[in-house]
Amino acid sequence: MSIDVDIVKRFSNFTLEVSFSVGDERLGVLGASGCGKSVMLRCIAGVMQPDSGRIAIDGLVVFDSKRRINLPPQQRRTGLLFQQYALFPTMTVRGNLAITLSRARMPRAECKRRIDEIADKFRLTQFMDQKPSQLSGGQQQRTAMARIFMSAPKVIMLDEPLSALDSFLRNSVEDELLDELKLFGGTVLFVSHNRDEVFRICERMLTINNGKISTFGTTAGLFHNPETLATARLTGVKNIAPAIATGDNLADVEDWGLRIHTETKTPKDNFFVGIRAHHIREALPNEQKNCFDFNVERKQSEPFRIKEILTAITENNITKNTNSKIINKTKIPLIRFISGSQDPIFPNQEFQTTKRLCIPPKHIMILKET
């Protein structure tokens, strides 16, 4: 199974323009609120019509503006799971599953057999006579997924299915959801603005920024090397700054007041550098490359980690950014996370105010603006 999408959808103040293909895999779609993620799913499902383009699902063209093809949702063989699951509140679990077969011309006994089979697969047998309000969040999610499976979809699309759940319930429902998606084994589009969910659930991912695809690749690859400024921010890179190449593997970062070595070759054009907060570490004895003295301006306790706000003491004769209109710029602080079990930091508590830290060259990201 596969899906090919190449569409444009225009609004008064926003245009969605995306083009991608995906096979039998779980594709995460990561983007900020309002970037066009949900609009894209609705266009694929047929509940919203693109202005132009083409959509093919498993070889079947379901939309083609040039050929004037626009199949209705029920002919597209897609399953779309909304945030709130969209279960019918006055129907039992059995009724919510049965409604999928209401247009199917099959004997009543066969309908019952299929419903019971799906209910057993999703561990819903004991809840068949209960209504959605009587179910837990996990049971509601399983019911919604079971209803999708009843229609034998070619593609399953999930629109932030975990966002309405509290953190404790979200973890258990996420585990169940992943098992269900593995059971499906076909094409899955998983929309979220939560990078952790996408990282854990999806094999590949694309990021959308202002209606356009910013990056597309393996999930592990894009978290390791986000490539663009937008994707770096979406994947949680805390430290990002413009840089100027001063050598093949050397860059001056005026905002940080540092000259840093990079493992990746620095481009001649404008670029940014990024470093994840947990990759900044204490310098080893006699270690020199990318080791600098920092003032610890602030230290905060967070669940399971300590957050440090740092400014560099060491300042080389770095190249100034000629595009900057700001004179005598203040250094931008860096953020460092220290993971593991830590004693809490209390207000007015004293702590070490200077540290020698290393920014490892292998963890420095070279980022383009778009």
N, C-alpha and C positions, 0 to 999 in steps of 0.2 A: 504494500500500500504506500501511497505517496500523495503529496499535495504540492501544487505549483501555483504561486500567487504573484501577480504583477498588476497592481491596481492603484488608482488615484481616486480619492474622495475629498471633495472640496467643501469647506464651510466658510462662513463670512470672514472669520479671523484665523483660520487654521486649514492646512492641507495635509492629508495623509497620503504618502507616496512610498509604497513598499514593494519590493520584489525579492522573492526567495523561493527555494524548493527544499523539501524535507521528506525523508523516507520513513521507514519503520523505526522511529526513535522518539524520545521525549525531548522536545525543543522548548526551552524556556524563553519567554519574551519578557525582558526586563526594561522598565522605563519608569519615569516619574509620573505622577498623576497628571492626566490631561494630555499625555504625549501621543495618544492614538491607539493604544493597545486594545482596548475593548471595542473600539470602532472596527478595527481590523477583524476581530473575531466575528462580529455581527455581519460584516460583509461576506466573510467566508460561509457563514451559516445560512445566509440568504434573508436575514431579517432586516438588513440594510443594503441598499444598492449602491455600488461604486459609481462614480461618474464615468470612468473609463477603465479599460484593462481586461484581464483574463484570469479566471480561476479554474483549475482542473483538479479533480479529486480522483486518484487512482485511475488516471487516464480519461475520465469522463469530464468533458467541459461543462461546468455548471454556470459559468458566466463568461460572456465574451461580448464586449460593447460593439465591436465591429460587425460581428455576425448576429447581433441582437438576440443572444442566448441569455436567459436569466431564469434558471430552474427554481421552482419554489422550494422552501426549506425541507419539506417532507421528501423531496426527490434527491436531495444532496447527500444523504447518508452520513450526516454529521451529528455529533452529540455535543451540546453546549451546556456546561454546568456553570450557573451563575453564583455570585457570592452568597446569596441567601437560599440557594438550592431550588427555589421556586416550586416547592411541593404544594399540592392542593390541600389546604388546611382542613377542609371538611371531609376529605377522603381518608380511608385507612391506607396502610402501606400496600395492601393488596390492590386497592382501588387506584393508587398512584402508579402501580406497575401495570395494571390491566388497561389503563387508558391509552397506553402506547399501542396496544393491539386493537383498539376500537375500530380502526378502518381495515384491519386485516380480515380477509375472508377465509377463516379457518374454523373447524369444529370447536365447540366450547371445551371439549375434553383436551384438545391440543393446546388451547390457550392456557388452561389450568396447568397442564404439564410444563409449559415453558415458564410460566410465572413461578411455579414451585421450584423449578430447576435453578432459576436465577436467584430466587430468595435463599435457597440453600447455599449457593455459591458465595453470596454476600452475607451469610450468617444472619438472615432476617426472619427465618421461619417462625420463631416464637413471638415476633412483633407484628405479624400480618394483620391483626385486627385492631392495631393501635393507630391513632392519628398522629400527625407530625408533632403536635404540642406535647404528646406523651413520650416522645423519644428524646434521647440525649443528642448532643451535637454530632457525635460520631455516628449514631444510628441514623440521623437525618442525612448525613453525608453519604452513608452506605446506600440508603434508599434512593437518593438522587442518582448515584452512580449506577445502581441496579436498573433504574428506569432507562438510563442511557443505553446500557447493555441490551435491554429488551429490543431496541430498534436495530441491533446489529450494525453499528456505525462503522464507517471506514476511517473516520477521524474523530478523536475526542478532543474537545477544547474546554479548558477550565479557566474561568475568569476570576482570579483571586479567590479560590474556594476556601481558603483558610483565614481570610482577613477578619471575618466576623467572630472568630473564636478567641477565648482568653488563652493566655500563653500555655497554661498547663494542658488544657484540652487540645490545643493546636498541635502539640508534639505527638500525642497519641493518635490523633486523626491523620496527621501527616504520614505516620508509619503505615496506617491502614490504607491510605490513599496510594502510597507507593506500591504496596502489594497488589492493589487492584489494577494499577496501570501496567505493572509487569504481567499480570494475568491477561490483559488486553493484548499487549504485544504489537500493536499497530502504531499509527502516527498520532502523537499527542502534542498539542500546543498548550503550554502552561504559562498563563499570563500572571505576572506578579510585579509588585514594586519592592518585594522583600528578597534581597540578594541571597540570604541564607537558605530560603526555600528553594530557589532556583539551583543553587549549588548542590544541595542534597538530592534533589529529585531529577534533575535534567542532565542528559548526556551532552547536549549541545545547547547553545543559547544565542540569541541575537538581542541587541539593545536598540531601542528606539529613542531618538532625541528630536523633539519638535516635528514629529510626523515622518521622520526619515530614519532608515536603518543606519546606525552608527557603526556597529561591528557585528560580525557573524562568524562563529567558530565553535570549537569545543569549549565546554564550560570550564574545565581545568585550565585550558590554554588562555582564555580571556581573563580569568582571575589572576593568572600568573603574569600575563602581559596584556593589559586592557587596550593598548594601541591608541585610543583617543581620550581626550579630556573628559568627555561625557561618560564614557564607559568606566573610566577610572573612578569618577565620583559615584557612579551607580554601584560599583562593586566595593565601595567602602574605603578607598584610598584617602587618608586624612591629610597627607602632606603633599601638596602640589604647588609648583612655582615655575614661572617662565625661566628659561635658561639660554645661555649663549655658548656655542661651541668654541673652545680655545685649544682644541687638539682633537685627534681622532677619537680618543676615549676620555676627554676632559671637558668639563663644563663649568662655567661660572654662574652661580645662582645668587643674583643680587638681593632678592627678597630675604634669603637666609644668611647672606654675608659669607658664603662658602664657595670654595673651588673644589669640585668633587670629581673623582675618577669614576668612570662608568664601564661596565663590562660590555655593553652594547655600543657600537660606534655611534658617535653623535652626528646628527645631520647638520648640513650647512644652513638650511632654512630655519625659520622660527620654530621652536619646539618647547615643550614643558618637561620637567622631570617630576617623578613621584616616588614616594617611599611609604610603604605601609607602616603604621605606628608600631606594630609588634616586631618589625624587623630592625629597628634601632636598638642596639645593644651596648653593653659596657665594653670598652676597649680592653683587649688582652694586653698583658705586660709586653712592652717593646713593640706593640703593633702601631704602625704609622699611617698606612693608606686609609684615607677618609676617616681619620680619628681627630676629633675636635673637642675643645673644652666648651661646656655649656653651663649657663646659669639655669638652675631649676626655679622658674618663676612661680610655679604653683604645683601642688600635688593634691590629687583628689582620689578618694576611694570610690570604686565602682564595683558592682557584683563580680567577684572572682578575679578582679584585676585592679591595678593601680594606674592612674593616668597622670603623666607628667607633662607640663607645659615648659618648653625649653627655648632659650635664645642663645645663639652662638656667641662665645667670647672671642674666639680666634677669627680674625678677618684678614684674608689675604688681599693682595692688590687685584681685586676682581674687576672684570670688565663691566662697566655700567650699561644698563639697558637704555639705548638712545631713544627708544620709542616711548619711554616713560616721561610723563609731564610733571611728575612729583619730584621736588628737590629735597635732599636730605631725608630720604625715606627711612622710616622706622623698620627695623627688621621684623619679618613675619615669624612668629613662634612656630616651632615644630611640636608635634604631639607624639608622645611615646607611651605605649601600653606595656605594662609589666604583668604577665599572666601568672596564674598559679595562686596558691593560698597565701594571702598577705594580711598583715595586721592592718586594721582600719586606720585611716588618717583622720584625726579629730581637729576641729577648728583651733587655731593658735598653736598647734603642735609643731615643734621644731623638726626640721629635716635637713639632710645634706643639700646645701645650696649650689654647689658646683660639682660637675661630673665630667669625666672624659669618656666620650661615647663614640661608637663606630657606626657609620652608615655604609653597610657592606655594598661594594660595587655590583655584585651579582643580583642584588634586590632593587637596584635603582631602575625605574621604568622610564623609557623614552616615549613621550606622548605627543601626538599631533593634535592640533586644535579641533579639527573635524575629520 
